[in-house]
Amino acid sequence: MLSNKVSEIMTTNLTTASVVSSIQEVLEMMVAADVGRIIVTNKEVPVGIFTEKDVLKRVVNNNSDPRKSLIKEVMTSPIRAVREETHIIEAFGKMYRGKYRHLLVRGKRGKIVGIVSMRRILGLAVELGQGMSETKTLGSLVSGGALSVDESSSVYETIDLMIQRGVASIVVSAAGKPRGIFTERDVLKRVAAKGIDTKKTQVKQVMTSPLVTMAGTALIGEALTEMYRRDIRNLPVIDPEGELIGIVSMPDILQYAAAFNIDERVRQTWKEVQEYYDSEDQYTPG
């Protein structure tokens, strides 16, 4: 249940790196462990977190040498954490409003004992939502179309546009037709970790293809199940003619999951979370 505590769904297997590790060492650790984040420690005490978003915004298209620069220079700090008794719905609210996908979990003595991810909450929402009636469609969530670049664009130009627009993914087109998608995950695995020249490499060489899409008439539950099954965080939406009409991200769609309407306690807690974050100035990490 979403009203349960985060301690019930958190992961206790934490991937860590020392503050004196080079950026390149950490990039290679993330790829080897197949994780999108790594906890940065100083004498085994967590002092920051380094994610795919940090790779996009602080590492690539940067003049510094990742083999010589230290991870502490580009990590997100201070760490963001919730206590282990925090309700899952409240943790999701923090991630949704703060625009991040992971939260560390503190034990009773203040020590970091685990981490909870938005993907884990997605899996729970899919499980709880099985068999529940829905009416909201993907088409009702998108507006203004999806950000797109031509496949001949350089990786440098594409990443620069993603940073300017504050997006985690961008559709790659050829002759006006969508051919693939370029995401933060691609930036980590296919660009940063391999040290390619972003100004001399076309985005079509590092995009994810073929493009996975869903019809605008698809229900929220169907999209959630597909995103969880395929382990994707950004889903392009098409109209009946196959034209791209927008793109939805995991946090965009997860807030409408049927599981959020499963009982009065969850409904009320989610309402309170939304009202709190709407009324407060919240720190949004880089």
C-alpha positions in Angstrom: 0.0 0.0 0.0 1.1 3.5 -0.7 0.3 4.4 2.9 2.9 1.9 4.1 6.5 3.0 5.1 9.4 3.5 2.8 11.4 1.0 4.8 9.2 -1.8 3.3 10.2 -1.0 -0.3 13.7 0.6 0.0 16.8 -1.0 -1.4 19.5 -1.7 1.2 22.2 -2.6 -1.4 23.9 0.8 -1.8 26.4 1.5 -4.5 29.0 4.0 -3.2 32.1 5.9 -4.2 34.6 8.0 -2.3 34.7 11.8 -2.7 38.2 11.4 -4.0 37.2 9.1 -6.8 37.6 10.6 -10.3 34.4 11.3 -12.3 35.5 8.7 -14.9 35.9 6.0 -12.2 32.3 6.7 -11.0 30.9 6.7 -14.5 32.4 3.3 -15.1 31.1 2.0 -11.8 27.6 3.1 -12.6 27.7 1.4 -16.0 29.1 -1.8 -14.6 26.5 -1.9 -11.8 23.8 -0.8 -14.2 22.5 1.9 -11.9 21.4 5.5 -12.5 22.8 6.9 -9.3 25.7 6.4 -6.9 26.1 7.6 -3.3 29.3 9.6 -2.6 30.9 9.1 0.8 33.6 10.8 2.9 35.1 8.2 5.3 32.0 6.1 4.7 29.6 8.9 5.6 27.2 9.8 2.7 27.8 13.5 1.7 26.2 13.6 -1.8 24.6 11.7 -4.6 25.7 11.5 -8.3 22.9 10.7 -10.9 22.3 10.6 -14.6 21.0 14.1 -14.3 24.3 15.3 -12.9 26.1 13.6 -15.8 23.9 15.5 -18.3 24.2 18.9 -16.6 27.7 18.9 -15.1 29.9 16.4 -16.9 29.3 16.3 -20.7 29.7 19.4 -22.8 32.2 20.5 -20.1 35.8 21.4 -20.7 37.1 19.5 -17.7 38.8 16.1 -18.0 36.6 13.4 -16.1 39.8 11.4 -15.6 41.4 14.2 -13.6 38.4 15.9 -12.0 36.9 14.5 -8.7 33.4 13.4 -8.3 32.9 15.8 -5.3 33.1 18.6 -7.8 29.9 17.6 -9.7 27.8 15.6 -7.2 24.5 16.9 -5.8 24.9 17.9 -2.2 23.6 18.0 0.5 21.9 14.6 0.3 18.1 14.3 0.3 16.8 11.8 2.7 13.6 10.7 4.5 13.2 8.8 7.7 12.4 5.1 7.4 8.9 5.6 8.9 7.9 8.1 6.1 4.9 7.0 4.1 5.6 5.9 0.5 3.1 8.4 -0.8 4.9 11.2 1.0 8.3 10.1 -0.4 6.8 10.1 -3.9 5.5 13.7 -3.2 9.0 14.8 -2.4 10.5 13.3 -5.5 7.7 14.6 -7.7 7.9 18.2 -6.6 11.7 18.2 -6.2 12.1 16.6 -9.7 14.4 13.8 -8.6 14.0 10.0 -8.8 15.8 8.8 -5.6 15.6 9.5 -1.9 18.0 8.1 0.7 16.4 6.6 3.8 17.6 7.3 7.4 17.3 4.8 10.2 16.4 5.6 13.8 19.9 6.8 14.7 20.2 9.0 11.6 22.4 6.6 9.6 21.6 6.0 6.0 20.1 2.5 5.7 18.7 2.4 2.2 17.4 4.2 -0.8 14.0 4.4 -2.4 13.5 5.0 -6.1 10.6 6.3 -8.2 10.8 3.1 -10.3 10.2 1.0 -7.2 7.1 3.1 -6.5 6.0 2.7 -10.1 6.2 -1.1 -9.7 4.1 -0.9 -6.6 1.5 1.3 -8.4 1.3 -1.2 -11.3 0.8 -4.1 -8.8 -1.9 -2.3 -6.8 -3.7 -0.9 -9.9 -4.3 -4.3 -11.5 -7.9 -4.7 -12.3 -8.9 -1.2 -11.2 -11.1 0.8 -13.5 -9.6 3.8 -15.3 -10.8 6.5 -17.7 -7.9 8.9 -18.1 -5.8 8.4 -21.3 -2.3 9.3 -22.3 -3.6 11.8 -24.8 -5.2 13.8 -22.0 -1.8 14.3 -20.4 0.2 15.7 -23.3 0.2 19.2 -24.8 2.4 21.1 -27.1 4.1 18.2 -28.7 7.5 16.6 -27.9 10.9 18.3 -28.1 12.7 17.0 -31.1 16.0 17.3 -33.0 17.1 16.0 -36.4 19.2 12.9 -36.4 22.1 14.8 -38.0 22.4 17.1 -35.0 25.5 16.8 -33.0 25.4 15.2 -29.5 26.7 18.5 -28.2 23.8 20.5 -29.7 21.3 18.0 -28.5 22.6 17.9 -24.9 22.7 21.7 -24.8 19.1 21.9 -25.9 18.1 19.3 -23.2 19.8 21.4 -20.5 18.2 24.6 -21.8 14.7 23.1 -21.8 15.2 21.2 -18.6 14.2 17.8 -20.1 15.5 14.3 -19.5 14.8 13.1 -23.0 14.5 14.3 -26.6 13.0 12.6 -29.7 15.3 12.1 -32.7 13.7 12.5 -36.1 14.7 11.9 -39.7 12.8 13.8 -42.5 10.3 14.9 -39.9 9.5 11.4 -38.7 10.5 10.1 -35.2 13.2 7.5 -35.4 14.6 7.2 -31.8 15.0 8.9 -28.4 18.0 10.3 -26.6 17.8 10.2 -22.8 19.9 10.8 -19.7 20.6 7.1 -19.7 22.1 7.3 -23.2 24.2 10.3 -22.0 25.7 8.2 -19.3 26.2 4.9 -21.1 26.9 5.9 -24.7 28.5 9.3 -24.3 30.1 10.2 -21.0 31.4 6.7 -20.0 32.9 6.2 -23.4 34.4 9.7 -23.6 33.1 10.4 -27.2 33.6 13.8 -28.8 30.2 15.4 -28.5 30.8 18.0 -31.2 31.9 15.5 -33.8 29.3 12.8 -33.1 25.8 12.8 -34.5 23.0 12.0 -32.1 21.7 9.2 -34.3 24.9 7.3 -33.4 24.0 7.2 -29.7 20.2 7.4 -29.6 18.0 4.5 -28.5 16.1 3.0 -31.4 13.6 1.8 -32.5 11.3 4.2 -30.7 8.8 2.7 -28.2 5.5 4.6 -28.4 1.9 4.3 -27.2 -1.3 5.6 -28.6 -2.9 8.6 -27.0 -6.0 6.4 -26.5 -4.1 4.1 -24.1 -5.2 4.1 -20.5 -2.8 5.3 -17.7 -2.6 1.7 -16.3 -1.5 0.3 -19.6 1.3 2.9 -20.0 2.5 2.3 -16.4 2.7 -1.4 -17.0 4.6 -0.9 -20.3 7.1 1.6 -18.7 7.8 -0.8 -15.8 8.1 -3.8 -18.0 10.5 -2.2 -20.4 12.3 -0.1 -17.7 11.8 3.2 -19.5 11.1 6.6 -18.0 10.0 8.6 -21.0 7.2 7.4 -23.3 6.3 9.2 -26.7 2.6 9.4 -27.4 1.2 9.1 -31.0 -2.2 9.9 -32.6 -4.3 7.5 -34.7 -2.2 8.5 -37.8 1.0 7.6 -36.0 2.1 11.2 -35.6 3.9 12.2 -32.5 1.8 14.3 -30.2 3.8 14.5 -27.0 5.9 12.6 -24.5 5.1 11.6 -20.9 7.7 11.0 -18.2 7.4 8.6 -15.3 6.6 11.2 -12.7 4.1 12.9 -15.1 2.0 9.7 -15.4 2.6 8.1 -12.0 0.6 10.7 -10.2 -2.5 9.6 -12.0 -2.1 5.9 -11.2 -5.2 4.2 -10.0 -3.2 3.2 -6.9 -3.4 6.8 -5.8 -7.1 6.5 -5.5 -7.1 3.2 -3.7 -8.3 4.4 -0.3 -9.2 7.6 1.5 -5.9 7.7 3.5 -3.8 7.7 0.3 -6.1 10.2 -1.4 -5.9 12.6 1.6 -2.2 12.2 2.0 -1.5 12.9 -1.7 -3.8 16.0 -1.5 -1.8 17.3 1.5 1.5 16.6 -0.2 0.4 18.6 -3.3 -0.9 21.5 -1.3 2.3 21.6 0.9 4.6 21.7 -2.1 2.5 24.2 -4.0 2.7 26.6 -1.0 6.4 26.2 -0.2 9.6 27.2 -2.1 11.3 23.9 -2.6 15.0 23.2 -3.5 15.4 21.7 -6.9 18.7 20.0 -7.4 21.0 20.6 -10.3 
